[in-house]
């Protein structure tokens, strides 16, 4: 058998090298294309996540509207007055009840952001339909409304069930909602009326469609109906401009991303009315990084293969052993570095006061520090155990925290846990490769300090209230009465828990300035002259100045300062009216107590339109046992 000549060997080597070069080049280009496909898939997932998060935000806006209507329909006063207005045969009584309901609806609409507004038109021109809230009887007849007029309900509507839908109102999309109003103390019987609200899909909802920290200048999120017609798009008055017709027709409704030469998009449905959220980014911007990486990888691959071919020609029989030896040394060094880094990280973590645990993509334990091992009684074989099961009785809470982390791919918590008699605040944070980080801080001492501080503040306020009342025997327990009745009025007007707590403290401390008023003025048997009245009236401002250095957690000083304001905020307005009412119905050294109705008449005579809801709430509260008990309060 003849041996190949050196020339033939060279030719064969060159042919083999050429084939290897071509195969490697094809492989490199294919690899670059596959990486681009993965980038596009990741981009689609990113779009889907953004669409899902915006859909969740829109659903939250809808749920807030539903909750606000449910709370208003469950209001005892609304249920009672609706029943009275529906069944009363006395037009004057029904008108009075409707007036109260309208005041309550206006207050609720203003607080909830329904955009209620009265539209002034000529008497001979039909009033256009507008957003608002209305109370209807079971047959759909109007009892009272705020805003509007609202669109007519569909024929044959069901007054027994809540309903949500989307309709067009004057060329603008709006949310239409109904909520049955049940008889007081009868939650299972037939409704006595219907709460009907129409709320525009306005800038308040548009803000929820915007993606915080959007990395794409062309990124936009559009709310669409069941046919894909745009209803709302942030930043434009014409939603149709934000969603081209081609995307509407071609976009799949199964959540999969859609990519064309012009745009990339993803769709996320909502639970009501066939609505959905579409996330759109211009293709040039969205695919810029993926295309650039493919180009660079292709160029790099071509350059690398060409260089490698040249090197192989020069180092045909040399360097393989050296490379293998070098690779072995590098691997050994990398293993050693990784071991040292892991020991270093373990040492750092063990010195932390917080509990630290790391879970893998399946939420099984991979790492824990010394504090966590002691608190959770972990042994050496704890790795691979489900994280939630390590927390014993708190396993369900930890599982919920991890589920929230997986659902949002962002930090979840903190959740309050009880471990070995200690209170721990636990948070979950996302890590690379699907791992999760649990960090727990012992907040037992912090909570105890907060409780001691609250107790001390309560004792101090009680002491100051007693000192205030002791200065003026004729108004004993006045501050306590004002405080309690103001809280009842705030509850009737739907104030938050923090606002009611502010009312309670401000009511007790608003008269602290009387400590600086001479006793002969406070106990004077006859009417006060102008100078004496000025001294007494300045006591409120002086009380605010005295309390200004106190580090309240609530805006107590701001509410007290607002008592003398021309347009006070609602808590200050409530406190001012309640203080005046309690003063009139309480006996003083120079006069007897006024009757309840006479005091209310005086308040109404001097009231502004903004005072009307609070005065109505005072009257409503005084019809209850709690209201009457508030005026019977003593300083005990």
C-alpha positions in Angstrom: 0.0 0.0 0.0 1.5 3.3 -1.1 2.0 6.0 1.4 0.4 9.5 0.7 3.0 12.0 -0.5 3.7 15.1 1.5 1.9 17.2 -1.1 -1.2 14.9 -0.9 -1.1 15.1 2.9 -1.0 18.8 2.7 -4.0 18.9 0.3 -5.9 16.5 2.5 -5.1 18.5 5.6 -6.2 21.7 3.8 -9.4 20.1 2.6 -10.1 18.7 6.1 -9.4 22.1 7.6 -11.7 23.8 5.1 -14.5 21.4 5.8 -14.0 21.9 9.5 -13.9 25.7 9.0 -17.2 25.6 7.0 -18.9 23.3 9.6 -17.7 25.5 12.5 -18.8 28.6 10.7 -22.3 27.2 10.0 -22.4 26.0 13.6 -21.4 29.5 14.9 -24.0 31.3 12.8 -26.6 28.8 13.8 -25.6 29.3 17.5 -25.9 33.1 17.1 -29.4 32.7 15.6 -30.4 30.3 18.4 -29.2 32.8 21.0 -31.2 35.5 19.2 -34.3 33.3 19.4 -33.7 32.8 23.1 -33.4 36.6 23.5 -36.6 37.1 21.6 -38.3 34.4 23.8 -37.1 36.2 26.9 -38.3 39.5 25.4 -41.7 37.9 24.9 -41.8 36.7 28.5 -40.8 40.2 29.6 -43.7 41.7 27.6 -46.0 39.0 29.0 -44.9 39.8 32.6 -45.4 43.6 32.0 -48.8 43.0 30.5 -49.7 40.7 33.5 -48.5 43.3 36.0 -50.4 46.1 34.3 -53.5 43.8 34.1 -53.2 43.2 37.8 -53.0 46.9 38.5 -56.1 47.5 36.3 -57.9 44.7 38.2 -56.9 46.4 41.4 -58.4 49.6 40.2 -61.6 47.8 39.3 -61.6 46.0 42.7 -61.2 49.3 44.5 -64.3 50.6 42.8 -66.2 47.4 43.6 -65.1 47.6 47.3 -66.0 51.3 47.5 -69.5 50.6 46.2 -69.9 47.6 48.5 -68.9 49.6 51.5 -71.3 52.4 50.6 -74.1 50.0 50.0 -73.4 48.4 53.4 -73.5 51.8 55.2 -76.3 51.5 57.7 -77.4 55.1 57.0 -77.6 54.4 53.2 -79.6 51.2 53.8 -82.0 52.9 56.3 -82.5 56.0 54.2 -82.9 54.0 50.9 -85.6 51.9 52.6 -87.3 55.0 53.8 -87.2 56.8 50.5 -88.4 53.7 48.6 -91.4 53.0 50.9 -92.3 56.5 52.2 -95.6 57.9 51.1 -94.6 61.4 52.4 -92.9 63.4 49.6 -91.3 65.8 52.1 -89.8 62.9 54.1 -88.6 61.2 50.9 -87.0 64.5 49.7 -85.2 64.9 53.0 -83.9 61.4 52.9 -82.8 61.8 49.3 -81.0 65.1 50.2 -79.0 63.2 52.9 -78.2 60.4 50.5 -77.1 62.9 47.9 -74.8 64.6 50.4 -73.3 61.2 51.3 -73.0 60.2 47.7 -71.1 63.5 46.9 -68.8 62.9 49.8 -68.1 59.3 48.7 -67.6 60.4 45.1 -65.2 63.1 46.0 -63.2 60.8 48.2 -63.2 57.8 45.8 -62.3 59.9 42.7 -65.3 59.3 40.5 -64.8 62.7 38.8 -68.4 63.9 39.6 -69.2 67.2 38.2 -72.4 69.2 37.5 -72.8 70.2 33.9 -74.5 73.6 33.3 -76.7 73.6 30.1 -79.7 75.5 28.9 -83.1 74.3 30.1 -84.2 73.4 26.6 -81.0 71.3 25.8 -80.8 67.7 26.9 -78.3 67.1 29.7 -75.5 64.8 28.4 -74.8 61.6 30.2 -72.0 61.9 32.7 -70.2 59.9 35.4 -71.6 59.7 38.9 -73.2 57.6 41.7 -76.9 57.2 42.1 -79.3 55.4 44.5 -82.2 53.7 42.7 -85.3 51.9 44.0 -85.7 48.2 43.1 -87.6 49.3 39.9 -84.7 51.5 38.7 -86.3 54.8 39.7 -83.9 57.5 40.9 -83.9 58.4 44.6 -80.7 60.4 44.8 -77.6 61.0 42.8 -74.2 62.7 42.7 -73.1 63.8 39.3 -74.7 62.3 36.2 -77.2 62.0 34.7 -76.1 58.4 34.4 -76.9 56.2 31.4 -80.1 54.2 31.7 -79.8 50.6 33.0 -80.4 47.8 30.5 -84.0 46.5 30.3 -84.6 43.7 32.7 -81.5 44.4 34.9 -81.1 42.2 38.0 -81.2 44.3 41.2 -80.2 41.3 43.3 -76.6 40.8 42.1 -73.6 43.1 41.7 -72.7 43.8 38.1 -69.6 45.3 36.3 -69.4 46.2 32.6 -67.7 48.6 30.3 -69.6 51.1 28.1 -68.9 54.3 26.1 -69.9 57.6 27.7 -69.7 60.6 25.4 -67.0 58.9 23.3 -65.0 57.9 26.4 -64.8 54.4 27.9 -66.3 54.1 31.4 -66.8 51.4 34.0 -70.5 50.8 34.9 -71.2 49.0 38.3 -74.3 48.1 40.3 -74.5 47.0 43.9 -77.7 45.9 45.7 -78.7 47.8 48.9 -80.2 45.3 51.4 -82.6 46.0 54.2 -80.9 47.0 57.4 -80.2 43.9 59.6 -81.4 41.6 56.8 -78.6 40.5 54.5 -80.5 37.7 52.8 -83.8 39.3 51.8 -84.8 41.3 48.7 -82.9 44.5 48.1 -84.6 47.8 49.0 -82.6 49.7 46.4 -79.7 49.7 44.0 -76.4 51.6 44.1 -75.5 52.5 40.5 -72.1 54.1 39.6 -70.4 55.1 36.3 -66.7 55.9 36.5 -64.6 57.1 33.5 -61.5 55.1 32.6 -59.5 58.3 33.1 -56.0 59.4 34.0 -56.2 57.6 37.4 -56.5 54.3 35.6 -54.0 55.4 32.9 -51.3 55.8 35.6 -51.8 52.2 36.5 -51.3 51.2 32.9 -47.8 52.9 32.8 -45.0 50.5 33.6 -42.7 51.9 36.3 -39.1 52.3 35.2 -40.0 51.3 31.6 -36.6 50.7 29.8 -38.2 51.2 26.4 -38.9 54.7 25.1 -41.5 53.3 22.7 -43.1 51.0 25.3 -46.8 51.5 25.8 -49.6 49.6 27.5 -53.2 49.8 26.1 -56.5 48.7 27.6 -58.6 47.0 24.9 -62.1 45.5 24.8 -63.1 42.0 23.6 -62.7 42.9 20.0 -59.3 44.4 20.5 -60.6 48.0 20.2 -58.3 50.3 22.2 -60.2 52.0 25.2 -57.4 53.7 27.1 -53.7 54.4 26.4 -51.5 56.6 28.6 -50.1 59.7 27.0 -52.6 60.0 24.1 -56.2 61.1 23.8 -56.8 58.8 20.9 -56.1 55.2 22.1 -56.4 53.9 18.5 -53.1 55.6 17.6 -51.2 53.6 20.2 -52.3 50.2 18.7 -52.1 49.8 14.9 -54.8 47.8 13.2 -52.4 45.2 12.1 -51.5 44.3 15.7 -55.2 44.2 16.7 -56.0 41.6 14.0 -52.9 39.5 14.3 -52.2 39.5 18.1 -52.8 36.0 19.6 -55.2 35.9 22.7 -53.4 33.0 24.4 -50.8 35.1 26.1 -48.0 34.2 23.6 -45.9 37.1 22.4 -46.3 38.5 18.8 -43.4 39.9 16.8 -43.4 41.6 13.4 -41.1 43.8 11.4 -42.6 46.8 13.1 -43.6 45.9 16.6 -43.5 43.4 19.4 -46.6 42.8 21.6 -48.2 40.6 24.2 -51.8 40.3 25.4 -53.1 39.6 28.9 -56.9 39.2 29.5 -58.8 40.6 32.5 -61.6 38.9 34.4 -64.3 41.4 33.5 -66.2 42.3 30.4 -63.7 40.6 28.0 -61.2 43.4 28.7 -57.5 42.9 28.1 -54.1 44.6 28.3 -51.8 44.8 25.3 -48.0 45.6 25.8 -46.4 47.0 22.6 -42.8 48.0 21.9 -41.4 49.1 18.5 -39.4 46.2 17.0 -36.4 48.3 16.2 -36.0 49.2 19.9 -37.1 45.9 21.4 -34.9 43.7 19.2 -31.9 46.1 19.0 -29.9 44.3 21.7 -30.7 40.8 20.3 -29.8 41.8 16.8 -26.6 43.5 18.0 -25.6 40.4 20.0 -26.2 38.2 17.0 -24.1 40.4 14.8 -21.2 40.6 17.3 -21.4 36.9 18.0 -21.3 36.1 14.3 -18.4 38.4 13.7 -16.6 37.1 16.7 -17.2 33.5 15.6 -15.9 34.1 12.1 -12.8 35.9 13.5 -12.2 33.2 16.1 -12.5 30.4 13.6 -10.2 32.1 11.2 -7.6 32.7 13.9 -7.9 29.2 15.1 -7.4 27.8 11.7 -4.2 29.8 11.3 -3.0 28.7 14.8 -3.8 25.0 14.0 -1.7 25.2 10.9 1.2 26.6 12.9 0.7 24.4 16.0 -0.3 21.2 14.4 1.5 18.9 16.7 2.3 21.3 19.6 0.4 22.8 22.5 -2.3 20.2 23.1 -0.5 18.8 26.2 0.3 22.3 27.4 -3.3 23.4 27.0 -4.6 20.4 28.8 -2.1 20.9 31.6 -3.0 24.6 31.8 -6.7 23.8 31.8 -6.2 21.3 34.6 -4.3 23.9 36.7 -7.0 26.6 36.0 -9.8 24.2 37.0 -8.0 23.3 40.2 -7.3 27.0 41.0 -11.0 27.9 40.2 -12.2 25.1 42.5 -9.9 26.3 45.3 -11.1 29.9 44.8 -14.7 28.8 44.8 -14.1 26.9 48.1 -12.4 29.9 49.7 -15.1 32.3 48.5 -17.8 30.0 49.9 -16.1 29.8 53.3 -15.7 33.5 53.3 -19.4 34.1 52.5 -20.3 31.6 55.2 -18.2 33.4 57.7 -19.7 36.8 56.8 -23.3 35.4 56.9 -22.7 33.7 60.3 -21.7 37.0 61.8 -25.0 38.6 60.8 -27.8 39.1 63.4 -30.5 38.4 60.8 -31.7 34.9 59.8 -30.4 34.2 56.3 -31.5 31.2 54.1 -31.1 30.6 50.4 -33.4 28.3 48.4 -33.0 26.8 45.0 -35.4 27.1 42.1 -37.6 24.5 43.8 -37.6 26.4 47.1 -35.4 23.8 48.8 -32.7 24.8 51.3 -29.2 25.4 49.8 -27.6 27.7 52.4 -28.2 29.0 55.9 -26.3 31.1 58.4 -25.6 30.3 62.0 -28.5 32.4 63.3 -31.0 30.6 61.1 -29.6 27.2 62.1 -30.0 28.0 65.8 -33.5 29.6 65.5 -34.9 26.8 63.3 -32.9 23.9 64.9 -31.3 22.8 61.6 -29.0 19.9 61.4 -26.1 19.1 59.0 -28.5 17.2 56.7 -31.0 20.1 56.3 -29.9 20.9 52.7 -32.5 19.9 50.1 -35.4 20.2 52.7 -38.3 22.4 51.5 -37.8 25.9 53.0 -41.4 26.4 54.2 -41.3 23.1 56.2 -38.4 24.4 58.3 -40.6 27.0 59.9 -43.0 24.6 61.7 -46.3 26.3 62.6 -45.4 29.2 60.3 -44.9 27.0 57.3 -48.1 28.2 55.6 -47.1 31.9 56.0 -43.6 31.2 54.5 -45.1 29.2 51.6 -47.4 32.1 50.8 -44.4 34.5 50.9 -42.5 32.3 48.4 -45.5 32.0 46.2 -45.8 35.8 46.0 -42.1 36.0 45.2 -42.5 33.5 42.3 -45.7 35.2 41.0 -44.2 38.7 40.8 -40.5 37.9 40.4 -39.9 40.7 42.9 -39.4 41.1 46.6 -42.2 39.8 48.8 -43.1 40.6 52.4 -42.2 41.3 55.1 -44.4 38.8 57.0 -44.5 38.7 60.8 -43.6 35.3 62.2 -43.4 33.9 65.8 -40.3 31.7 66.3 -39.5 30.4 69.7 -41.4 33.2 71.4 -39.7 35.9 69.4 -41.2 38.1 66.7 -39.4 37.9 63.3 -40.0 40.0 60.2 -39.3 37.8 57.2 -38.8 39.0 53.6 -38.2 37.1 50.4 -35.9 38.4 47.7 -35.3 37.0 44.1 -31.8 35.8 43.2 -30.1 34.7 40.0 -30.9 31.3 38.4 -34.4 31.2 40.1 -32.9 31.1 43.6 -34.7 32.8 46.6 -33.2 34.6 49.6 -35.1 34.7 52.9 -34.0 37.3 55.4 -35.5 37.5 58.9 -35.0 40.3 61.5 -35.8 39.9 65.2 -38.2 42.8 65.9 -39.3 41.6 69.4 -37.5 44.5 71.2 -38.7 47.0 68.6 -42.3 46.1 69.0 -42.0 46.1 72.8 -40.5 49.6 72.7 -43.3 50.8 70.4 -45.9 49.4 72.8 -44.2 51.2 75.7 -44.1 54.4 73.8 -47.8 54.2 72.9 -48.7 53.5 76.5 -46.7 56.5 77.7 -48.3 58.7 75.1 -51.8 57.6 76.2 -51.0 58.3 79.8 -49.6 61.7 79.0 -52.6 62.7 76.9 -55.0 61.5 79.7 -53.0 63.6 82.2 -53.1 66.7 80.1 -56.8 66.3 79.4 -57.5 66.2 83.2 -55.4 69.3 83.7 -57.2 71.1 81.0 -60.6 70.3 82.4 -59.5 71.1 86.0 -58.8 74.7 84.8 -62.5 75.2 83.8 -64.9 73.3 86.1 -67.9 74.5 84.0 -66.6 72.5 81.1 -65.6 69.3 82.8 -64.8 66.5 80.4 -65.4 68.8 77.5 -62.2 67.6 75.6 -63.2 64.0 76.1 -66.7 64.6 74.8 -65.4 66.4 71.8 -62.9 63.6 71.1 -65.4 60.8 71.3 -68.1 62.4 69.3 -65.6 63.5 66.6 -64.4 59.9 66.2 -68.1 58.8 65.7 -68.6 61.6 63.1 -65.4 60.6 61.3 -66.5 57.0 61.2 -69.9 58.0 59.7 -68.0 60.0 57.0 -65.7 57.1 56.1 -62.4 58.4 57.5 -59.6 56.0 57.8 -58.4 54.4 61.0 -55.4 56.8 61.1 -57.6 59.8 60.6 -59.9 58.7 63.4 -57.0 58.3 65.7 -55.8 61.8 64.8 -59.3 63.1 65.6 -59.2 61.4 69.0 -55.8 62.9 70.0 -56.5 66.4 68.5 -59.9 66.5 70.3 -58.3 65.8 73.7 -55.5 68.3 73.2 -57.1 71.1 71.3 -57.9 73.0 74.5 -54.3 72.7 75.9 -53.9 76.4 75.3 -56.5 77.1 78.1 -53.7 76.4 80.5 -52.4 79.9 79.6 -55.8 81.6 79.9 -56.4 83.3 83.3 -58.8 81.4 85.5 -61.0 84.4 86.1 -61.8 84.4 82.4 -62.6 80.7 82.2 -64.9 80.8 85.3 -66.5 84.2 84.6 -70.3 84.0 85.3 -71.3 86.5 82.6 -70.6 86.9 78.9 -67.0 87.6 77.9 -66.0 91.0 76.5 -64.2 91.4 73.2 -60.7 91.2 74.8 -61.6 88.2 76.8 -63.1 86.4 73.8 -59.9 87.2 71.8 -57.8 85.6 74.6 -60.0 82.4 74.7 -60.1 82.1 70.9 -56.3 82.4 70.7 -56.0 79.3 73.0 -56.3 76.9 70.0 -53.3 78.5 68.2 -51.3 78.5 71.4 -52.2 74.8 71.9 -50.7 74.0 68.5 -47.6 76.0 69.3 -47.2 74.1 72.6 -47.6 70.7 70.9 -45.4 71.5 67.9 -42.2 70.0 69.4 -44.0 66.7 70.3 -43.0 64.0 67.8 -46.5 62.7 67.1 -46.8 59.8 64.6 -50.0 61.4 63.3 -50.8 65.0 62.0 -52.3 66.1 65.4 -50.7 69.5 65.3 -51.8 70.1 61.7 -55.4 69.3 62.5 -55.4 71.7 65.5 -53.9 74.5 63.4 -56.6 73.8 60.8 -59.4 74.7 63.3 -58.8 78.4 62.6 -58.4 77.9 58.8 -60.9 79.4 56.3 -60.9 76.1 54.4 -59.8 73.4 56.8 -59.2 69.8 55.8 -62.0 67.4 56.6 -60.6 66.2 60.1 -60.2 69.8 61.3 -63.6 70.7 59.9 -65.2 67.8 61.8 -63.4 68.8 65.0 -64.4 72.5 64.7 -68.1 71.7 64.2 -68.2 69.0 67.0 -66.5 71.4 69.4 -69.1 74.1 68.7 -71.9 71.6 69.0 -70.7 70.2 72.4 -70.1 73.7 73.7 -73.7 74.7 72.9 -75.4 71.6 74.4 -73.3 71.8 77.5 -74.1 74.2 80.4 -71.8 77.0 81.1 -71.4 79.4 84.1 -73.3 82.2 82.3 -76.0 80.1 80.5 -77.9 76.8 80.5 -77.3 74.1 77.9 -79.1 74.5 74.5 -81.4 71.7 73.2 -79.9 69.3 70.6 -82.2 70.6 67.8 -81.4 74.3 68.6 -77.7 73.6 68.5 -78.0 71.9 65.1 -80.1 74.8 63.8 -77.4 77.3 64.8 -74.7 75.2 63.2 -76.7 74.9 59.9 -77.4 78.6 59.9 -73.7 79.5 60.1 -72.5 76.5 57.9 -70.9 76.6 54.5 -71.8 74.0 51.9 -68.6 72.1 52.8 -69.9 71.8 56.4 -73.2 70.1 55.5 -71.9 66.4 55.5 -70.3 66.8 58.9 -73.4 68.5 60.4 -75.5 65.7 59.0 -73.1 63.1 60.5 -73.4 64.9 63.9 -77.2 64.6 63.8 -77.0 61.0 62.7 -74.5 60.1 65.4 -76.6 61.7 68.2 -79.5 59.5 67.2 -77.4 56.5 68.3 -76.6 55.2 71.8 -72.9 55.7 71.1 -73.4 59.4 70.3 -75.5 60.0 73.4 -72.9 58.1 75.5 -70.2 60.4 74.1 -71.8 63.5 75.6 -72.3 61.7 79.0 -68.5 61.1 79.2 -66.7 62.0 82.3 -63.1 62.4 83.0 -62.8 59.0 84.6 
